[in-house]
Amino acid sequence: MMRRFFALLGGMGTLATESFVHTLDRATKAERDQDFLNYLVFNDADVPDRTAFILDPCQPDPFPALAEDVRQASELGASFIVIACNTAHYFYDRLQATTTVPIIHMPRTAIEWAARHYPAATHPRLGFMGTEGTRESGLYRKLAREAGYELVEPEPLMQERVDELIYKDVKGGRADRVRYEGVVHELLTDYGCDAVLLGCTELSVLNEAFPLPELPLVDAQAVTVDLVVRRAKADQGK
């Protein structure tokens, strides 16, 4: 039986979860099988759409499915849990209340990383790319304000372009470099942003496929992976 492992709650969507795992395994910098981390992946593709519910509570509620995944991960003995979906953190407090196992908070991790690398004193305008559900939840808006940032959220037509990147391109199994880079550059130029936050794991898929290391980007998934690797290595003695 595997001991000393963490649990990754994914399937929201599956390609984003694959990207999380790829990024995690590369960041581990293993030289042999035993150097890799121990983890379980819950690729629960049946979790209802988070944005649909946040925008319309009459839609199917994702919380019961997420809570069941948390319950199973806890009973199996996970040392901590990470959720590979920014929008699902709308339910974070309720999910954490169901278990004594710590759940990593991806949005908080991203803002803390931004504050260290692109501090508000020098990068006050933080552009946001994410789902309409995450925007509506105010998750990043609150955290950014507390860290001293002005969170710059796209206007409706720009948000439609972000939605296309998330739902049509990545969730649809495609990836378009030109559309992705176009939105990022427009936030930095036309919107006058000092840095851009990728607050959706589907956007992290695009960042993995088309990295832009010369630009001031905060990839919520990538920085959470770094935290997970450090924490898991400490827990697992690797």
N, C-alpha and C positions, 0 to 999 in steps of 0.2 A: 504494500500500500504506500502510495506517495505521501511523504511527510513534508511539512514546511513549503507550502505553496500559496499562491494568491489566485483569486478568481477574476476573470475578465468577463463582464456582462456585455455582450455584443449582439449582432444581428440587426442593428439599427443604423445603417444597413450593413449587409454582409461584406460588401466590398470595402467599406470603411473599417470594419473589424479586421479584415485581411491586412489592410494597410497598417493598422495599429500593431498587429503581430509582426509584420515585416520590420517595421521601424524598431520594435522592441528587441527582436532577435539581433538586428544589426548593432543596436546601441549596447548590447550586452558584451560585445567584443570577445566572444568565446573563441578558444583555440582547440577545444575538444568537446565531445558530447556533454561531459559532466560539468562544463563551465556554463552551459545555458541554464536559464531559470526554470523553476518548476511552476507551472500554472495550468489552470483549467479554463477553457473558453466556453462560455454559454452563448452559442450563436442562436439566440432565440428570435428567429425571423417572424414569429407570430405576435410579437409585441405590437399593439396597435400604434398607428402613427401619432407621434407626440404633438406635432404642430397642429394636426387636425383637431385634437382634443382641446388644446390650449385655446385655439381660436373659436371652437364651438363645443362646449361641454356636453352637447347631446351626442357627440361622436363617441365611439368606443373608448373606454378609459384604459390607458396603458398601465396604471398603477398596480392592479392585481397581478398582472404578468410579471412586472418588474419585482414586486414584493415576493412572489413565489421564487424567482431566480435568486434573490438575496437570501431567502430562507434556505434553499438548497445549498447554496455556496457556504452559508454559515454552518449548516449541519455537517457538511463534508469536512469542515475544519480549515477553511481558508483563513490565512493570517490577516489579509485585508482584501478589499474589493475595489475594482476600478470599473467605471461605466464608460464604454466607448461610444458615447453620444452626448453632445453638449445639451441638447434640448431636454433630454431625460433628467437633467439636474433640476428641472422644475419640481421634481418629486423628491429631491435629495433629502430634505429634512424629514419627510414622512418615511422614507426608506431607511434612513439611519436610525430612526426611532424603533424600527422593527428588529434591530440586531445590535449586539455589542461588538461585532466585528467592524473595524474602521472602514469607511468608504471614502476613497480619495475624491476630492471635489475639483473636477477639471477646470471650471471657470475661475475659481479662486486661484488655482495653481498657475493658470495662464496670466492673470493680472499680476500676481506676485513676481512672476518671471519678467513681465514687461517692466515693472517698476525697477527691477535691477538692471535691465539692459537698455531700456528706453524710458528713463524716468520722466515723470510728468513735468518736471522743471525745465527740461530741454525738449520734450516731445509731448506737449500738452494735448494735441488733437489726435485722438486714437480712433481711426476708422474701423467700422465693424462690418464684417461679412458673416452672415449666419442665416438660419431659418427665420421665418416670420414668427414662429412659435417662441424661439429664444428671445427675439426682440420684444414680443408681447409680454413675456414673463418678466422682463426687466432685470434678469439675472446679471448680465454684464454691465448694464447701465448703473446699477447700484454699486457693484464692486469697483467699476472704473471711477465713479464719482468719489468714493471713499479713498481711492488711491490718488486723487487729485487730477484725474483726466477729464477732458470733455469727450464723451463717446459720440463720435460722428456716425449717425446711422443713415443709410442710403435713402434717397427720396423714392417714391413708388416705382418709377420706371427703372431706376437702378436696382431696386430690390427685386424686380421681376427678372433682371439679368442674373442676379445672384441665385434666385430660385431655380432658374434654368440650369445653372452650373450644378446645383445640388441634385435636383430631381430628374432633369432630362439627360444631363451629361453623365454624372457619376452613378446615380441610382439606376439609370438606364443602360449602364454598361459602356458608356463612351467617355472620352476625355478630350476636350478642345483647348489646346494651348492658347490660341489667339483670343478666345473669349475670356478665359481665365486671366491672362496677363492684362487684357484690356481693362477689366474691372479694377484690378489692383492698381494699375497706373492711373486710372481716372480718379480713384479715391486719393491718391497721393498728390495729384496735380490739380484737377478741377475742384476737388473738395478741400484741398489744402490740408490734408492729413499729414502728420509727422511720422506715423507708423500705422500699420494695418493689422488688425487682429482677425485671424481665421478662426471663427467660433463655431465651426461645424466640422465634424470628422470627414464628411464628404469633400470639403474643401482641402482638408489635409491630404486626401488621396491625390488631388491635383497638385498640391505642393510637393508631394513625394515624386509624382511623375514629371513635373516641370519646375524644379527648384529655382528660386530667385534669390540666391545668397547675397546679392548686392543690394537688395531692398530691405527696409526695416519692417520685417514681418514677425508677427507673434503667432505661431502655429500652436493652438491649444493642445492638439493631440501630441505633437512632438515634444513639447515641454513637459507634458504629463508623463510621457514615456520615460523621459530622463529621471523624473522623480520615482517612478515605479521601479526602474532598474536599481537606483540607489537603495531604495527601501527593501526590495526583494533580496538584493545581495547581502544586506545587513541581516535580514531575517534568516536567510538560508545559508549564511556563512560562506559565501562565494566571492 
